[in-house]
Amino acid sequence: MNPSMKRIVLTRGLASGAILAGLTAITLPLCFNGTIDFAYSQVLGYTAMVLAFLLVFFGIRTYRQEVGGGTITFGKAFRVGILITLITCAFYVVAWEIVYWGFWPDFLDQLQAYQLAKMRAAGESTEAIAAMQANMATFARLYKNPFFNVAVTFLEVFPVGLVVTLVSAIILRRKPASGAPVAAAA
């Protein structure tokens, strides 16, 4: 990886990770304290992810302009984007692990209480509520394993970053004008 690519990838990836972690740190407590209806938490979460991953688009575009002389192949654009995505995901995972283990170890208990109260309010059967409670207890047991916890946290955000990377690489790819010299492979 050349120094220009490294600089672009690191700055955009760290900024994207900070945005994602920051938006999550703001919205999730607001959902749990009732300021924001918890039913909208997934919409807020995915919106935060898309906003943060916009830096993938801008990172690829910056690379195309600064290093590629206005041109970039799909493969190079994808490589830049996926590296930004991986840094973003790593930043988010580290931030979540610090928050979860250090400050919010009862997160799953709160989530379970919300889900079960929602089911009761909707008039779900006792069997359905018991089944959900058993499933959530199994997940909570698995989530106490740091490796499982990290994997689940990574898989929350990575698919969104992958989609943004693919779309950005498709949109931003640009071949050199016919007859124009090809920029040096960077």
C-alpha positions as CSV (number, residue, x, y, z in Angstrom):
1,M,0.0,0.0,0.0
2,N,1.5,3.3,-1.0
3,P,1.7,6.2,1.5
4,S,-1.1,8.2,-0.2
5,M,-3.4,5.2,-0.1
6,K,-2.4,4.5,3.5
7,R,-3.1,8.2,4.5
8,I,-6.5,8.3,2.8
9,V,-7.6,4.9,4.1
10,L,-6.5,5.6,7.7
11,T,-8.0,9.1,7.9
12,R,-11.3,8.1,6.4
13,G,-11.5,4.8,8.2
14,L,-10.8,6.3,11.6
15,A,-13.1,9.3,11.0
16,S,-15.9,6.9,9.8
17,G,-15.4,4.7,12.9
18,A,-15.5,7.7,15.2
19,I,-18.7,9.0,13.6
20,L,-20.4,5.5,13.9
21,A,-19.3,5.0,17.5
22,G,-20.3,8.5,18.4
23,L,-23.8,8.3,16.8
24,T,-24.3,5.0,18.5
25,A,-23.2,6.3,21.8
26,I,-25.7,9.1,21.5
27,T,-28.7,7.3,20.2
28,L,-28.7,4.0,22.1
29,P,-28.9,5.5,25.6
30,L,-31.7,7.8,24.3
31,C,-33.6,4.7,23.1
32,F,-33.2,2.9,26.4
33,N,-34.2,5.9,28.6
34,G,-37.3,6.4,26.5
35,T,-36.4,9.7,24.8
36,I,-36.4,8.0,21.5
37,D,-38.9,5.1,20.9
38,F,-36.8,1.9,21.0
39,A,-38.8,0.6,18.0
40,Y,-36.9,3.1,15.9
41,S,-33.4,2.0,17.1
42,Q,-32.7,-0.2,14.1
43,V,-33.6,2.6,11.7
44,L,-31.4,5.0,13.7
45,G,-28.6,2.4,13.8
46,Y,-28.6,1.7,10.1
47,T,-28.9,5.4,9.3
48,A,-25.8,6.1,11.5
49,M,-24.0,3.3,9.6
50,V,-24.8,4.7,6.2
51,L,-23.8,8.2,7.3
52,A,-20.5,6.9,8.7
53,F,-19.8,4.8,5.6
54,L,-20.3,7.8,3.3
55,L,-16.6,8.4,4.1
56,V,-15.9,5.3,2.0
57,F,-17.3,7.1,-1.0
58,F,-15.4,10.2,-0.3
59,G,-12.2,8.2,0.4
60,I,-12.4,6.4,-3.0
61,R,-13.1,9.7,-4.7
62,T,-10.2,11.4,-3.0
63,Y,-7.9,8.5,-4.0
64,R,-9.2,8.7,-7.6
65,Q,-8.5,12.4,-7.8
66,E,-5.2,12.7,-5.8
67,V,-3.5,9.4,-6.8
68,G,-5.2,8.2,-9.9
69,G,-5.2,11.5,-11.7
70,G,-9.0,11.3,-12.1
71,T,-9.2,7.6,-13.0
72,I,-9.6,4.5,-11.0
73,T,-10.5,0.9,-11.7
74,F,-13.3,-0.9,-10.0
75,G,-10.7,-3.2,-8.3
76,K,-8.6,-0.4,-6.9
77,A,-11.8,1.5,-5.8
78,F,-13.0,-1.6,-4.1
79,R,-9.7,-2.1,-2.4
80,V,-9.6,1.4,-1.0
81,G,-13.2,1.2,0.1
82,I,-13.0,-2.2,1.8
83,L,-9.9,-1.1,3.7
84,I,-11.8,2.0,5.0
85,T,-14.7,-0.3,5.8
86,L,-12.5,-2.7,7.8
87,I,-10.9,0.2,9.8
88,T,-14.4,1.6,10.5
89,C,-15.6,-1.8,11.7
90,A,-12.6,-2.4,13.8
91,F,-13.0,1.1,15.4
92,Y,-16.7,0.4,16.1
93,V,-16.0,-3.1,17.6
94,V,-13.3,-1.7,19.9
95,A,-15.6,1.1,21.0
96,W,-18.5,-1.3,21.6
97,E,-16.4,-3.7,23.6
98,I,-15.2,-0.9,25.8
99,V,-18.7,0.4,26.3
100,Y,-20.3,-3.1,26.8
101,W,-17.8,-4.6,29.1
102,G,-16.8,-1.4,31.0
103,F,-20.0,0.6,31.3
104,W,-23.1,-1.3,30.1
105,P,-22.8,-5.0,30.9
106,D,-26.6,-5.2,31.5
107,F,-27.3,-4.1,27.9
108,L,-28.8,-7.5,27.0
109,D,-30.9,-7.6,30.1
110,Q,-32.4,-4.2,29.2
111,L,-32.9,-5.3,25.6
112,Q,-34.6,-8.5,26.7
113,A,-36.9,-6.6,29.1
114,Y,-37.9,-4.3,26.3
115,Q,-38.6,-7.2,23.8
116,L,-40.6,-9.2,26.3
117,A,-42.7,-6.2,27.4
118,K,-43.4,-5.4,23.7
119,M,-44.5,-9.0,23.2
120,R,-46.8,-8.9,26.3
121,A,-48.3,-5.6,25.1
122,A,-48.9,-7.1,21.7
123,G,-50.8,-10.0,23.4
124,E,-48.4,-12.7,22.4
125,S,-49.0,-16.1,23.8
126,T,-47.2,-17.3,27.0
127,E,-45.5,-20.0,24.9
128,A,-44.2,-17.4,22.4
129,I,-42.9,-15.2,25.2
130,A,-41.2,-18.2,26.9
131,A,-39.6,-19.2,23.6
132,M,-38.3,-15.7,23.0
133,Q,-37.0,-15.6,26.6
134,A,-35.2,-18.9,26.1
135,N,-33.6,-17.7,22.8
136,M,-32.5,-14.5,24.3
137,A,-31.0,-16.3,27.3
138,T,-29.0,-18.6,25.0
139,F,-27.8,-15.5,23.0
140,A,-26.9,-13.7,26.2
141,R,-24.8,-16.8,27.4
142,L,-23.0,-16.8,24.0
143,Y,-22.5,-13.0,24.0
144,K,-20.5,-13.3,27.3
145,N,-17.8,-15.0,25.2
146,P,-15.6,-12.1,23.9
147,F,-14.9,-13.8,20.6
148,F,-18.6,-14.3,19.9
149,N,-19.3,-10.8,21.1
150,V,-16.7,-9.3,18.7
151,A,-17.9,-11.4,15.8
152,V,-21.5,-10.4,16.3
153,T,-20.6,-6.7,16.7
154,F,-18.4,-6.8,13.5
155,L,-21.2,-8.5,11.6
156,E,-23.7,-5.8,12.6
157,V,-21.8,-3.2,10.6
158,F,-19.7,-4.9,8.0
159,P,-22.5,-5.8,5.5
160,V,-23.5,-2.1,5.3
161,G,-19.9,-1.1,4.7
162,L,-19.5,-3.8,2.0
163,V,-22.6,-2.6,0.2
164,V,-21.5,1.0,0.3
165,T,-18.0,-0.1,-0.9
166,L,-19.5,-2.0,-3.9
167,V,-21.9,0.8,-4.8
168,S,-19.1,3.5,-4.4
169,A,-16.6,1.5,-6.5
170,I,-19.2,1.1,-9.3
171,I,-20.1,4.8,-9.2
172,L,-16.6,6.1,-9.0
173,R,-14.7,3.9,-11.4
174,R,-13.5,5.9,-14.3
175,K,-11.3,4.7,-17.1
176,P,-8.8,7.1,-18.7
177,A,-10.0,8.9,-21.7
178,S,-9.1,7.1,-24.9
179,G,-5.6,8.1,-26.0
180,A,-4.8,9.5,-22.6
181,P,-1.7,8.1,-20.8
182,V,-2.6,5.7,-18.0
183,A,-1.6,6.9,-14.5
184,A,1.1,4.9,-12.8
185,A,-0.3,2.0,-10.8
186,A,-0.5,3.3,-7.3
